[in-house]
Amino acid sequence: MKYAVALVTVLAVAIGVAGFVYGGADDSPGLQLLSGLIVIGAVALGVRTARRSR
């Protein structure tokens, strides 16, 4: 189960970063905001999972 959450976290961060870059190129502040929230949420999920597994 830990590996699935880690995989989802890495995938969400990658999608968030790609969205942030695309939003910057397209001059879309809304896309950048949503992408930033996706990255922050994925990192929080990863940290929570890592702290619970110890």
C-alpha positions as CSV (number, residue, x, y, z in Angstrom):
1,M,0.0,0.0,0.0
2,K,2.9,2.4,0.8
3,Y,4.2,1.9,-2.7
4,A,0.9,2.8,-4.3
5,V,0.6,6.0,-2.3
6,A,4.2,6.9,-3.2
7,L,3.5,6.2,-6.9
8,V,0.4,8.4,-6.8
9,T,2.3,11.1,-5.0
10,V,5.1,11.2,-7.6
11,L,2.6,11.1,-10.4
12,A,0.6,14.0,-8.9
13,V,3.8,16.1,-8.4
14,A,4.8,15.5,-12.0
15,I,1.4,16.4,-13.4
16,G,1.3,19.5,-11.1
17,V,4.7,20.7,-12.3
18,A,3.8,20.1,-15.9
19,G,0.6,22.1,-15.4
20,F,2.5,24.9,-13.7
21,V,5.0,25.1,-16.6
22,Y,2.2,25.0,-19.1
23,G,0.2,27.6,-17.2
24,G,3.2,29.9,-17.2
25,A,3.7,29.5,-20.9
26,D,0.0,30.1,-21.6
27,D,-0.1,33.0,-19.1
28,S,-2.9,31.3,-17.1
29,P,-2.7,32.2,-13.4
30,G,-5.7,29.9,-12.6
31,L,-3.9,26.9,-14.0
32,Q,-0.8,27.8,-12.1
33,L,-2.8,28.1,-8.9
34,L,-4.5,24.7,-9.3
35,S,-1.2,23.1,-10.2
36,G,0.5,24.5,-7.2
37,L,-2.4,23.2,-5.0
38,I,-2.0,19.7,-6.6
39,V,1.8,19.7,-5.8
40,I,1.3,20.9,-2.2
41,G,-1.5,18.4,-1.6
42,A,0.6,15.5,-3.0
43,V,3.6,16.5,-0.9
44,A,1.4,16.7,2.2
45,L,0.0,13.2,1.4
46,G,3.5,11.8,1.0
47,V,4.7,13.3,4.2
48,R,1.7,12.1,6.1
49,T,2.1,8.6,4.7
50,A,5.8,8.6,5.6
51,R,5.2,9.7,9.1
52,R,2.4,7.1,9.7
53,S,4.5,4.2,8.5
54,R,7.2,4.8,11.1
